[in-house]
Amino acid sequence: MESHRLVRPEHLNHYGFLFGGYLLMWVDEVAWLSASTEYPGLRFVTVGMDDVSFKKSVREGSILHFRSERVRLGTTSVTYHVAVCSGELEIFSTHVTMVRVDEKGEKTPIKS
């Protein structure tokens, strides 16, 4: 799955760079969209994100490109590699693991 985001003034910290929390929120959202698109009708929540290391700062007006690819499917979870680029430069990447839950929030198998 691919997605884009425009970095706007409200996404910036007091130094004029993108707050890392916004980037993490967008990465999480892309992973959730990937799982929800690949497994329609199922309910997923995030259980973990691997290494969180910001490689490059991002300024206002940047258009970020998000690319998500499934790397692992377990019984109740699915993991996506999410990479974020600004232009040709990768600024962030991680693995996001989503788990399928039922209406009560309990883990349940992805494939029934």
Backbone as a ProteinNet text record, in pm:
[ID]
protein_1_A
[PRIMARY]
MESHRLVRPEHLNHYGFLFGGYLLMWVDEVAWLSASTEYPGLRFVTVGMDDVSFKKSVREGSILHFRSERVRLGTTSVTYHVAVCSGELEIFSTHVTMVRVDEKGEKTPIKS
[TERTIARY]
83.6	0	89	41.9	114.4	22.1	80.4	4.8	98.4	40.1	118.4	61.5	147.1	108.7	184.2	116.1	177.7	209.1	331.7	371.6	329	237.7	179.2	231.3	207.3	259.3	220.3	99.5	54.9	127.4	205.2	281.6	423.7	460	598.1	621.9	745.9	785.7	836.2	883.6	926.6	1056	1121	1239.5	1206.9	1080.4	1038.9	1050.3	1067.6	1076.8	953.7	926.9	815.4	830.7	724.1	720.5	725	810.1	819	688.9	611.6	484.6	386	385.5	298.4	341.9	472.7	522.6	485.1	499.9	464.3	314.8	232.3	88	54.6	119.4	92.4	140.2	254.3	305.5	208	159.7	62.6	-65.2	-110.7	-231.6	-213.6	-99.5	-72.5	-71.8	-11.8	-11.3	-153.3	-232.8	-372.6	-451.3	-432.9	-500.8	-460.1	-333.8	-285.6	-354.7	-358.5	-423.5	-572.5	-636.2	-780.6	-818.3	-729.5	-753.5	-728.2	-622.9	-587.5	-684.5	-739.5	-832.3	-958.8	-1040.8	-1158.8	-1256.3	-1313.9	-1413.8	-1356.2	-1222.3	-1160.2	-1116.4	-1105.5	-1067.4	-922.3	-839.5	-698	-658.9	-565.5	-504.2	-353.1	-280.2	-134.1	-84.4	8	69.2	215.9	276.6	417.2	473.4	580.4	657.1	802.6	875.8	1017.8	1092.8	1217.7	1306.7	1245.2	1253.3	1207.2	1329.7	1378.4	1497.1	1475.8	1472.6	1448.2	1580.2	1584.6	1709	1737.8	1634.2	1651.1	1536.2	1563.8	1457.9	1373.7	1250.9	1156	1100.5	1095.1	1046.8	904.6	842.3	708.9	707.5	596.4	581	630.8	700.3	747.8	629.1	638.2	538.7	604.2	548.3	603.2	531.7	609.3	557.6	571.8	462	459.5	437.5	517.3	506.4	500.3	398.4	377.7	374.2	444.1	448	439.4	353	339.4	465.4	520	641.3	619.5	509.2	484.9	336.6	285	147.5	150.4	99.4	91.1	-52.3	-79.4	-214.1	-310.9	-268.8	-355.3	-298.4	-176.8	-112.5	-55.8	-34.8	26.7	124.6	240.9	344.6	371.3	381.3	409.4	538.3	618	733.1	681.1	698.9	655.2	778.2	796.9	907.7	849.8	918.9	874.7	987.5	952.1	1051.2	1007.4	1107.4	1087.2	1169.4	1100.8	1170.9	1228	1355	1421.5	1484.5	1483.3	1552.8	1460.1	1499.3	1423	1454.6	1350.8	1370.9	1335.1	1262.4	1217.7	1169.6	1190.5	1130	1122	1024.5	1005.4	911.8	899	799.5	688.6	565	448.6	369.9	343	265.7	126.2	28.9	-112.4	-168.3	-258	-322.1	-472.4	-532.5	-677.2	-743	-844.9	-920.2	-1068.9	-1141.6	-1287.8	-1351	-1481.5	-1555.1	-1517.2	-1465.2	-1426.2	-1279.7	-1207.9	-1066.6	-975.4	-1029.1	-950	-891.5	-767	-704.1	-790.6	-793.8	-868	-794.2	-802.6	-730.2	-771.5	-673.4	-701.7	-781.1	-740.6	-813.6	-895.2	-1024.9	-1114	-1149.2
-116	0	123.5	227.3	353.7	466.4	566.9	682.7	803.3	920.8	1044.9	1136.2	1220.8	1322.9	1451	1561.6	1692.9	1740.6	1780.9	1831.7	1978.4	2005.5	2139	2205.5	2335.7	2408.1	2345.1	2290.2	2231.5	2101.6	2048	1925	1952.4	2080.2	2117.3	2140.8	2114.3	2147	2291.7	2334.3	2472.3	2505.7	2405.3	2428.7	2432.3	2408	2411.3	2279.1	2170.9	2037.3	1954.9	1851.8	1762.2	1696.2	1700.8	1626.4	1478	1403.4	1259.5	1187.6	1237.9	1174.7	1172.5	1277.9	1278.3	1171.2	1160.7	1059.8	919.8	894.6	763	735.6	837.9	822.4	786.5	854.2	826.5	688.1	645.5	510.7	406.7	428.4	338.4	331.5	446.4	452	376	391.2	320.9	169	124.4	-19	-69.4	8.7	-30.7	-36.2	63.6	63.9	-56.9	-92.8	-210	-337	-355.2	-474.3	-474.8	-361	-352.6	-370.2	-330.9	-349.4	-493.5	-552.6	-690.4	-791.5	-757.7	-846.2	-767.7	-737.7	-652.9	-713.9	-625.6	-666.9	-713.5	-726.5	-768.9	-646.6	-661.9	-552.8	-572.5	-469.1	-475.6	-361.7	-392	-290.2	-309.8	-203.9	-209.7	-270.3	-366.9	-423.1	-386.3	-344.1	-307.3	-245.5	-172.3	-111.2	-142.8	-191	-218.4	-87.2	-90.7	23.5	155.3	254.9	389.9	479.6	507.1	588.3	681.3	811.3	910.2	940.4	917.7	929.5	1070.6	1151.8	1284.6	1372.6	1499.6	1592.2	1629.8	1674.1	1706.2	1845.4	1925.5	2063.4	2076.8	2188.1	2222.1	2221	2173.4	2169.6	2042.1	1959.1	1831.9	1739.8	1666.4	1563.4	1430.3	1359.6	1230.8	1118.2	1021.2	903.6	783	715.7	599	474.9	372.6	245.4	133.6	50.2	-57.5	-191.6	-290.3	-423.8	-527.9	-626.6	-732.4	-817.5	-843	-924.2	-1050.9	-1056.2	-1174.4	-1186.8	-1309.9	-1339	-1448.8	-1419.5	-1519	-1566.4	-1633.4	-1682.6	-1568.5	-1477.4	-1364.9	-1229.7	-1227.5	-1099.6	-1095.2	-973.6	-949.9	-833.4	-845.2	-742.5	-681.2	-548.8	-473.5	-394.7	-391	-301.7	-172.2	-61.6	68.6	156.3	207.1	297.6	433.6	539.5	676	748.8	811.2	885.5	1030.2	1116	1255.9	1275.1	1289.5	1287.6	1148.6	1140.5	1010.9	956.7	1034.9	1000.5	930.1	808.6	740.4	806.9	854.7	924.2	838.9	728	645.6	512.3	405	276.2	193.6	106.6	19.8	-94.3	-190.6	-296.6	-267.3	-275.1	-252.4	-382	-429.8	-552.5	-517.7	-569.9	-550.8	-686.1	-684	-807.9	-795.7	-905.3	-906.7	-928.5	-848.4	-861.3	-871.6	-931.7	-939.4	-817.4	-818.1	-704.6	-675.6	-776.4	-760.5	-721.7	-710.6	-676	-795.5	-916	-1037.9	-1080.3	-1132	-1183.3	-1292	-1292.3	-1394.7	-1425.9	-1547.8	-1582.8	-1496.8	-1464.6	-1387.2	-1469.4	-1593.6	-1681.6	-1780.1	-1775.4	-1864.5	-1987.7
0	0	0	-64.7	-66.8	-25.9	38	84.2	88	98.6	105.9	214.4	269.1	367.3	338.6	354.2	345	486	511.5	642.4	650.6	742.8	757.9	885.4	902	1019.2	1153.1	1161.9	1289.1	1323.6	1231	1254.9	1304	1317.7	1348.3	1497	1540.3	1677	1681.4	1795.6	1812.8	1738	1679.3	1598	1448.8	1415.4	1275.4	1202.1	1277.4	1217.9	1256.4	1177.9	1204.3	1341.2	1422.5	1547.6	1515.4	1583.3	1560.3	1588.5	1683.3	1717.5	1601.9	1521.4	1403.3	1304.4	1282.9	1190.2	1237.8	1368.1	1422	1407.1	1427.3	1411.2	1266.5	1171.5	1030.3	990.1	1041.8	1014.4	1069.2	1189.6	1251.5	1168.4	1122.1	1040.5	908.9	844.3	718.4	741.3	851.2	882.3	905.8	979.6	1004.9	874.7	788.5	658.9	575.7	580.8	506.9	555.6	686.9	743.3	713.4	727.9	706.6	560.3	470.3	327	286.6	341.9	308.4	369.7	485.9	556.7	590.4	489.7	511.9	613.6	692	789.8	922.4	931.2	1056.8	1135.8	1265.1	1355.5	1399	1378.1	1413.9	1506.5	1596.7	1682	1677.7	1703.6	1702.8	1832.9	1822.5	1942.5	1954.8	1843.8	1855.2	1729.5	1752.5	1645.3	1677.6	1578.8	1600.8	1617.8	1588.8	1605.1	1560.3	1647.5	1615.4	1614.8	1493.7	1477.1	1358.6	1386.2	1282.1	1212	1080.4	1004.6	955.3	937.5	880.2	927.2	951.4	991.1	868.9	896	790.1	814.8	711.9	720.2	666.5	702.7	653.3	499.9	445	300.1	236.1	312.7	257.9	231	122.6	92.9	122.8	219.7	261.3	188.9	143.9	74.2	166.5	195.3	282.1	197	222.8	151	254.4	244.3	340.5	268.1	326	267.1	378.8	360.8	461.3	460.1	581.3	592.7	675.3	749.3	832.2	861.4	854.3	893.1	996.5	1115.6	1221.1	1237.1	1346.9	1372.5	1402.3	1490.3	1528.6	1489.1	1432.6	1402.7	1261.2	1216.5	1086.6	1103.1	1038.9	1051	914.3	914.3	792.3	808.9	701.7	696.4	636.3	708.1	659.4	642.7	521	490.4	454.3	498.1	471.4	399.3	286.8	208	192.1	186.9	150.9	24.7	-88.5	-216	-236.8	-267.5	-288.8	-160.6	-53.9	69.4	168.7	212.5	317.4	450.9	518.5	645.7	766.7	743.1	855.1	800	877.4	845.2	972.8	977.4	1092.7	1054.5	1144.6	1132	1233.1	1187.8	1273.9	1279.2	1399.3	1416.3	1465.1	1391.1	1423.6	1467.5	1565.5	1609.1	1585.4	1543.7	1525	1660.3	1688.2	1813	1782.1	1877.4	1864.9	1931	1943	1999.5	2144.5	2214.8	2355	2369.6	2257.4	2261.7	2281.6	2267.1	2283.3	2149.1	2154.2	2032.1	1970.8	1838.4	1766.1	1635.3	1586.3	1463.2	1343.6	1260.6	1140.2	1041.6	1024	932	1014.5	994.3	1070.3	992.2
[MASK]
++++++++++++++++++++++++++++++++++++++++++++++++++++++++++++++++++++++++++++++++++++++++++++++++++++++++++++++++

